[in-house]
Amino acid sequence: MAGGKETPRQRMMGILYLVLLGLVALQIPDSLLDAFKNITESLSQSQTNVQTGINNTFDAFEKTKLKDQPERAKPIYDKAKQVSKVATDFTTYVEGLKKELIDVGGGYDETIHDYKGRSDMDISAHFMITQKHGEELRKQVDETREKLLSFLDEKDRQGVNISLNVVDPPRNGEVTRKTWQEATFGEGIPMGASITALTKLQVDAKNAENEIVKKILGKVDQAVVNLDKFSAVAVAPSSYVIAGQPYTAQVFLTASDSKSNPNITVNGASIPVKEGQGTYTVNTSKEGVFTWIGKISVKQNDGHTKDYQVTQTYQVAKPSAVVSPDKMNVLYIGVPNPLSVSAPGLPKDKLRLSITEGSISGSDGAFVANVKNPGTVKVTVSGEAAPGKTQTLGTSEFRVKRIPDPKAVFAGKSSGAVAAGNIKAQDKVFAKLENFEFDAKFNVTRFTLWIVKPRQDPIQLTGQGSDLSGAMKSAMATVTPGTRVIFANIVAVGPDGTQRGLDDISLLAN
């Protein structure tokens, strides 16, 4: 999760809010309620200030980057606006909760310039806890936080200050641990304190929006290439061409953009240039190795022209083809097997595949093979080397195997010591494939559970499927340190439809 240090103001507000909540447990004098009112007003002002800053950031971006670099800036700007929408939707939702809470408390009291029900310690608990609004609020906080963070790349999340978060308080001697919503809005919390807590969430959302919007809008400067260092590059779809097919290469500057159209020549002759890239095309009529030399002339800021040279070699040869499995050198039964196919000198959309046993689908060089029986199969590649002329380009042989057996696990382990509490908290047996490249899933269909306690008769239960039965859960609830939990006779079924007997799971509770 993204973290980041809180500002001194944020820390001060949080500490002061906790102190005030502690005092509430003793008494609720008007001075304390006035303090909550003052904090709420201060938080509301902070929210307004942050919103003003966000508006100014967008305004400045619109007048500069969006105006000067619309192609680069528009996608970044739209992404930042999506961030603002997520944050605004959340603050609007919280504002609705505040309004409902205030209305339940009798509205606003002009004589004290505060809410009439601010000292009532039942309104908040009934509205937020009994009526489940607090539970829904918690869900909205978690979802909003994840949505906001999803707009950032993984590396950009580090150090971003996202204080919009809810955490259950630590256990403090109670029999039942309080949830965040119970500690914030539950029994003994006056309505005025609840309004302050809701306002703080709105400020946290706006601060998060501000942080992420600035991070995203700053990307536009990273996208601009500083043209202070040039490298000449020539890129061809293939340097290996089938005889009779044309050879095509793109010649361009790595630091060029759509506004740059340098003069490009190949072997002394000018070639067409579009959006900074030159296209060099020459017919191939015989086999062999050929070399060409290009020159790219770029006008500098001082008006002078600087030349950059590039040399490229290509080979014209007879037809050939390469078929390679995307994941391993075998094909597996029961799962789609991706195959990448290339034939130097031929476009990928002109390639076709066939298989001796099974089926193949796909196009444009990306195919999927499905096989049924162990052994070997042959994959043949053909292509349209010339209009109306199809020829076989090559054949490759592949081994066909079953998917390996998975490993049965419970509480994340197949053997060894596991905390008794962790064992009791689990309710399902899993079959997991280790070190296997394909996304192949196995489902446990039956197993036998043994619970062996020291100096007691073993308990044996049989289950269907992967979930523990009610009787099993009851038995598991009695597990104490020193108890051995064993899952035996485990059977799982994978995507190939075959049943697999898996190794036993043996766990020792500690």
SVG drawing of the C-alpha trace seen along z (x, -y; Angstrom):
<svg xmlns="http://www.w3.org/2000/svg" viewBox="-35 -33 62 76">
<polyline fill="none" stroke="black" stroke-width="0.4" points="0.0,0.0 1.2,-3.5 2.3,-5.4 4.0,-8.7 4.6,-10.9 1.7,-13.1 2.2,-16.8 2.6,-18.5 -0.9,-19.9 -2.3,-16.5 -0.6,-15.0 -1.8,-17.8 -5.4,-17.4 -5.3,-13.7 -3.8,-13.9 -6.2,-16.7 -9.1,-14.6 -8.0,-11.6 -7.6,-13.7 -11.1,-15.2 -12.6,-11.7 -10.9,-10.7 -12.4,-13.6 -15.8,-12.7 -15.8,-9.5 -15.7,-11.7 -18.1,-14.5 -19.4,-16.7 -19.1,-20.4 -20.0,-23.0 -16.4,-24.0 -15.5,-20.5 -18.3,-20.6 -17.2,-24.0 -13.7,-22.5 -15.2,-19.9 -17.0,-22.6 -13.8,-24.6 -11.9,-21.6 -14.7,-20.9 -14.6,-24.5 -10.8,-24.3 -11.0,-21.1 -13.7,-22.5 -11.5,-25.5 -8.6,-23.1 -10.8,-21.2 -11.7,-24.5 -8.0,-25.5 -7.0,-22.2 -9.8,-22.3 -8.7,-25.8 -5.2,-24.5 -6.4,-21.6 -8.5,-24.0 -5.4,-26.3 -3.3,-23.3 -5.8,-22.3 -6.2,-25.9 -2.4,-26.3 -2.1,-23.0 -5.0,-23.9 -3.4,-27.3 0.1,-25.9 0.6,-22.1 -2.9,-21.4 -2.7,-24.4 0.9,-23.9 1.1,-20.1 -2.5,-18.8 -1.5,-15.4 0.7,-14.6 -1.2,-16.5 -4.8,-15.5 -4.6,-11.8 -2.7,-12.9 -5.3,-15.6 -8.2,-13.2 -6.6,-10.8 -6.2,-13.5 -9.8,-14.5 -10.9,-10.9 -9.0,-11.1 -10.9,-14.2 -14.2,-12.6 -13.4,-9.6 -12.5,-11.9 -15.5,-14.2 -17.9,-11.3 -16.6,-10.2 -16.8,-13.7 -20.3,-14.1 -21.3,-10.8 -19.8,-11.8 -21.6,-15.1 -24.9,-13.3 -24.2,-11.3 -23.4,-14.5 -26.7,-16.1 -28.8,-13.0 -27.1,-12.9 -27.7,-16.6 -31.3,-16.3 -31.8,-13.4 -30.4,-15.6 -32.8,-18.4 -30.9,-20.6 -28.9,-23.7 -29.2,-25.9 -28.7,-29.6 -28.3,-30.6 -25.2,-28.5 -24.2,-28.5 -23.9,-24.7 -26.0,-21.6 -28.9,-21.1 -28.0,-17.4 -24.3,-17.9 -24.2,-16.6 -26.5,-13.7 -24.6,-10.4 -27.3,-8.1 -27.9,-9.7 -24.6,-8.8 -24.6,-5.2 -28.1,-4.5 -27.6,-6.1 -24.0,-4.9 -23.9,-1.6 -27.4,-0.2 -28.5,-1.3 -25.1,-0.1 -24.1,-3.5 -20.8,-3.2 -20.1,0.2 -21.0,-1.2 -18.8,-4.2 -15.8,-2.0 -16.4,-0.1 -16.5,-3.4 -13.2,-4.6 -11.4,-1.4 -12.8,-1.4 -12.0,-5.1 -8.4,-4.6 -7.8,-1.7 -9.4,-3.5 -7.2,-6.6 -4.0,-4.5 -4.9,-2.5 -4.2,-5.7 -0.5,-5.5 2.1,-3.2 3.6,-0.9 6.8,-2.9 4.9,-6.2 2.8,-5.0 5.9,-4.9 6.0,-8.1 2.6,-9.3 0.8,-10.7 -2.6,-8.9 -4.1,-9.4 -7.5,-8.3 -7.6,-5.0 -9.6,-3.2 -8.0,-0.9 -9.6,1.0 -8.2,-0.3 -5.9,2.1 -7.5,4.3 -7.7,2.5 -8.9,5.1 -12.4,5.5 -13.8,8.9 -14.8,8.0 -12.5,5.8 -14.1,2.6 -14.3,1.9 -13.2,-1.4 -16.8,-2.4 -17.8,-1.5 -14.8,-3.4 -15.6,-6.5 -19.4,-6.6 -20.5,-4.1 -21.8,-4.3 -20.7,-7.3 -19.7,-9.4 -21.6,-12.7 -23.0,-13.7 -20.6,-16.7 -17.6,-14.4 -19.1,-12.2 -19.5,-15.3 -15.8,-16.1 -14.8,-12.6 -16.8,-12.7 -15.3,-16.1 -11.8,-14.7 -12.5,-11.9 -13.5,-14.5 -10.2,-16.4 -8.2,-13.2 -9.9,-12.4 -9.1,-15.9 -5.5,-15.7 -5.1,-12.4 -6.7,-13.8 -4.3,-16.8 -1.2,-14.5 -2.2,-12.1 -3.4,-14.9 0.0,-16.6 1.8,-13.3 -0.1,-12.5 0.0,-16.0 3.8,-16.1 4.1,-13.2 3.7,-15.5 7.1,-17.0 8.6,-13.5 7.0,-12.7 8.8,-15.6 12.0,-14.6 14.9,-17.0 16.5,-17.1 20.0,-17.7 21.4,-14.3 20.6,-12.5 21.1,-8.9 20.4,-7.8 18.5,-4.5 17.3,-2.3 14.6,0.3 13.3,2.8 10.5,5.3 13.0,7.9 16.6,8.0 16.0,11.5 13.8,11.4 12.4,14.1 13.5,13.7 10.9,11.9 9.6,9.8 10.4,6.1 12.8,5.0 11.4,2.1 13.2,0.1 12.2,-2.9 15.0,-5.4 14.5,-8.0 16.0,-9.8 15.4,-8.4 14.9,-11.9 12.6,-13.1 8.9,-13.9 6.0,-14.6 7.1,-18.2 10.5,-17.2 11.1,-16.3 14.8,-16.1 16.3,-15.5 17.1,-11.8 19.1,-10.1 20.0,-6.5 23.0,-5.8 22.9,-9.5 19.2,-9.5 16.5,-11.3 13.7,-9.2 10.2,-10.2 9.9,-11.5 6.7,-11.7 6.4,-12.7 10.2,-12.4 10.5,-9.0 11.9,-8.1 10.8,-5.1 13.4,-3.3 12.1,-0.6 14.1,1.5 13.1,4.5 14.8,7.9 15.5,10.0 18.3,12.3 19.7,13.9 22.6,12.4 23.8,9.9 23.3,6.2 24.3,3.0 23.0,-0.5 24.2,-3.8 21.8,-6.5 22.4,-10.1 20.0,-12.2 20.5,-16.0 19.0,-18.0 18.8,-21.7 20.2,-22.9 18.9,-25.8 21.6,-28.1 20.6,-27.5 23.4,-25.1 22.8,-21.6 24.3,-18.5 24.5,-15.1 24.0,-11.7 25.0,-8.5 23.4,-5.1 24.4,-1.8 22.2,1.2 22.7,4.7 20.0,7.1 20.0,10.6 17.8,12.0 17.3,15.8 15.0,18.7 11.8,19.3 12.0,20.6 9.8,20.6 10.2,20.7 7.6,22.0 8.3,21.5 6.1,22.3 5.5,19.1 5.9,20.9 7.9,24.2 9.1,26.6 6.2,28.9 2.4,28.8 0.1,29.6 -3.2,31.4 -6.2,29.5 -4.8,25.9 -4.5,23.5 -0.8,23.6 0.2,20.2 2.5,20.4 4.3,17.5 5.0,18.0 7.3,15.9 8.5,16.4 11.3,13.9 10.2,11.8 6.5,12.6 3.8,10.5 2.3,12.4 -1.2,12.0 -0.1,14.2 0.8,17.2 -1.3,20.3 -0.8,23.3 -2.0,26.9 -1.4,29.7 -1.4,33.5 -3.5,34.2 -5.6,31.6 -6.6,28.1 -5.0,24.7 -6.7,21.3 -5.4,17.7 -3.9,15.3 -1.2,12.6 1.5,14.8 -0.3,15.5 -1.8,19.0 -3.2,21.4 -2.8,25.1 -5.1,27.6 -4.0,31.2 -5.6,34.3 -3.3,37.3 0.3,37.7 3.0,38.3 4.2,36.0 2.5,33.8 3.8,31.9 2.9,28.3 3.2,27.1 3.5,23.5 2.5,22.3 2.3,18.8 1.4,16.6 4.8,15.7 3.3,14.0 -0.3,13.0 -2.3,16.2 0.7,18.5 0.8,20.5 3.8,22.6 4.9,24.7 7.5,22.9 8.4,25.5 7.3,28.2 8.2,28.5 7.6,31.5 6.4,31.0 6.1,33.4 2.6,33.6 2.4,34.1 -0.1,34.1 -0.1,31.2 2.0,32.0 0.3,33.0 -0.4,30.1 0.5,29.9 -2.3,30.0 -2.1,27.2 -4.1,26.0 -3.4,22.8 -0.7,22.1 1.3,25.3 1.6,28.9 3.6,29.9 5.2,28.5 4.2,26.4 1.3,23.9 -0.2,21.7 -3.4,23.3 -5.3,20.1 -4.3,20.1 -5.5,23.6 -8.9,22.9 -9.3,19.9 -9.1,21.9 -12.0,23.6 -10.8,25.0 -8.2,27.4 -6.4,26.1 -4.5,27.8 -1.7,25.5 0.7,26.0 4.2,24.8 6.7,23.6 4.2,24.1 4.0,21.5 0.3,22.0 -2.7,20.8 -4.1,24.3 -6.4,24.6 -7.1,27.8 -10.2,28.3 -10.1,30.7 -13.1,33.1 -12.8,35.2 -10.5,35.8 -10.3,37.4 -9.6,35.3 -7.8,36.7 -7.5,34.7 -5.1,36.3 -4.8,34.9 -2.2,36.1 -3.6,39.0 -7.0,38.9 -8.7,41.0 -8.2,39.6 -11.1,37.9 -11.8,39.0 -14.1,37.1 -14.7,37.5 -15.6,34.5 -16.7,33.9 -15.4,30.9 -12.7,28.6 -14.6,26.9 -14.6,28.2 -18.0,29.5 -19.8,28.2 -18.7,31.2 -15.1,30.6 -15.3,26.9 -16.6,27.9 -13.8,30.4 -11.2,27.9 -12.4,25.4 -11.1,27.7 -7.5,27.7 -5.0,26.8 -1.1,26.6 0.2,30.1 -2.7,31.3 -1.8,32.9 -4.1,32.2 -3.8,34.6 -5.6,34.5 -5.4,37.8 -6.9,39.5 -7.0,36.1 -8.3,36.2 -8.3,33.2 -9.4,32.7 -7.6,30.4 -8.4,28.8 -7.7,32.0 -10.5,33.7 -8.4,36.5 -8.5,37.2 -5.2,36.9 -4.4,38.4 -2.4,35.9 0.2,36.2 -1.1,36.0 -1.0,32.8 0.4,33.1 0.3,30.1 1.3,29.7 -0.5,27.0 1.6,24.8"/>
</svg>
